[in-house]
């Protein structure tokens, strides 16, 4: 692996690992979001802790850091990795940003579930597919009021949407990363899947202290 690849991997991971939900709640409310509800640092748990504005800000900033990581790869790729297909560079940055969000160095590798960051990375790398997937998310959320189910189905829908909507060169690594990121997001929801199956999952609107984790 080249030094240029390592530079993009490191920069994308560090961008993705910025724990925005944790930092926002710590700064605004002087609380540790990891002690509330599910202990997750993502937007859903921040929202359920009673911070609607903080929840929205967490989603936006988590999305933005994913966008920034792929933008970095898009800008730096031709300079540092000129022989590699640009979409492979974008895919590498996307994967590392999502992994950084899920396993941040700063919080002992206990991070979020990757939904907003995953949306952000593919909003740059495959915008039409990302918008189609977030539409699935909102439709499922509207019909079921389960954020977890909407996240799982939204993530699962991304690879087929990308296959249909991404045109031009589609290197193998670029395609593989789409499936890997979707699978990581789904696996991060394994506890939610168990609760969905046994009927104990919380719907949108339940506060973090009112029972089941987010």
Residue pairs with C-beta under 8 A, 6 or more apart in sequence:
2 81
4 76
4 80
4 81
5 81
5 92
7 76
7 80
8 72
8 73
8 76
8 77
8 80
8 81
8 89
8 92
8 93
8 96
9 92
9 96
10 96
11 69
11 72
11 76
11 93
12 69
12 70
12 72
12 73
12 92
12 93
12 94
12 95
12 96
12 97
12 100
13 96
13 97
13 99
13 100
13 105
14 100
14 105
15 65
15 68
15 69
15 72
15 97
15 100
16 65
16 66
16 69
16 96
16 97
16 98
16 99
16 100
16 101
16 104
16 117
17 100
17 101
17 103
17 104
17 105
17 106
17 111
18 65
18 104
19 41
19 104
19 106
19 107
19 111
20 41
20 57
20 58
20 61
20 62
20 65
21 33
21 40
21 41
21 42
21 43
21 45
21 46
21 54
21 58
21 62
21 112
22 32
22 33
22 34
22 41
22 107
24 46
24 54
24 57
24 58
24 61
25 31
25 32
25 33
25 46
25 49
25 51
25 54
26 32
26 33
28 51
28 54
29 51
29 54
31 49
33 39
33 40
33 41
33 45
33 46
33 49
34 40
34 41
34 107
34 110
36 45
36 49
36 208
36 209
37 45
37 48
37 49
37 208
37 209
37 213
37 214
38 45
38 208
38 213
38 214
39 45
39 213
40 112
40 113
40 213
40 214
41 107
41 111
41 112
42 58
42 62
42 112
42 113
42 115
42 116
42 214
43 55
43 56
43 58
43 59
43 62
43 112
43 115
43 116
44 55
44 147
44 214
45 208
45 213
45 214
46 54
46 55
46 58
47 54
47 55
47 56
47 58
48 55
48 202
48 206
48 207
48 208
48 214
49 207
49 208
50 207
50 208
58 116
59 116
60 116
62 101
62 112
62 116
62 117
62 120
63 116
63 117
63 119
63 120
63 123
64 120
65 97
65 101
65 117
65 120
66 94
66 97
66 98
66 101
66 116
66 117
66 118
66 119
66 120
66 121
66 122
66 123
66 124
67 120
67 121
67 123
67 124
68 120
69 93
69 94
69 96
69 97
69 100
69 120
69 121
70 90
70 93
70 94
70 97
70 120
70 121
70 124
70 125
71 124
72 93
73 89
73 90
73 92
73 93
73 94
74 86
74 89
74 90
74 93
74 124
76 89
77 84
77 86
77 89
77 90
78 86
81 89
85 169
85 171
85 174
87 125
87 169
87 170
87 171
87 174
88 171
88 173
88 174
90 124
90 125
90 174
91 125
91 171
91 173
91 174
91 176
91 177
91 178
92 173
92 177
93 121
94 121
94 122
94 125
94 177
94 181
95 177
95 180
95 181
97 117
97 120
97 121
98 114
98 117
98 118
98 121
98 181
98 184
98 185
99 184
100 111
101 111
101 112
101 114
101 117
102 111
102 112
102 113
102 114
102 184
102 188
103 109
103 110
103 111
104 110
104 111
112 188
113 151
113 185
113 188
113 189
114 181
114 184
114 185
114 188
115 137
115 151
115 154
115 155
115 185
118 155
118 158
118 181
118 182
118 185
119 130
119 133
119 134
121 181
122 129
122 130
122 133
122 158
122 162
122 178
122 181
123 130
123 131
125 174
126 162
126 165
126 166
126 178
128 161
128 165
128 166
129 158
129 161
129 162
129 164
129 165
129 166
130 158
132 157
132 161
132 165
133 154
133 155
133 157
133 158
133 161
134 154
136 150
136 153
136 154
136 157
137 150
137 151
137 153
137 154
138 150
140 146
140 149
140 150
140 153
140 154
141 147
141 150
141 204
144 150
144 203
145 203
145 204
145 205
146 196
146 201
146 203
146 204
147 204
147 214
148 189
148 192
148 193
148 195
148 196
148 201
148 214
149 192
149 196
149 201
151 185
151 189
152 185
152 186
152 189
152 192
152 193
155 181
155 182
155 185
155 186
156 182
156 186
158 178
158 181
158 182
159 175
159 178
159 179
159 182
162 175
162 178
163 175
186 193
191 213
192 201
195 201
195 202
195 212
200 212
201 212
202 210
202 211
202 212
202 213
202 214
206 212
208 214
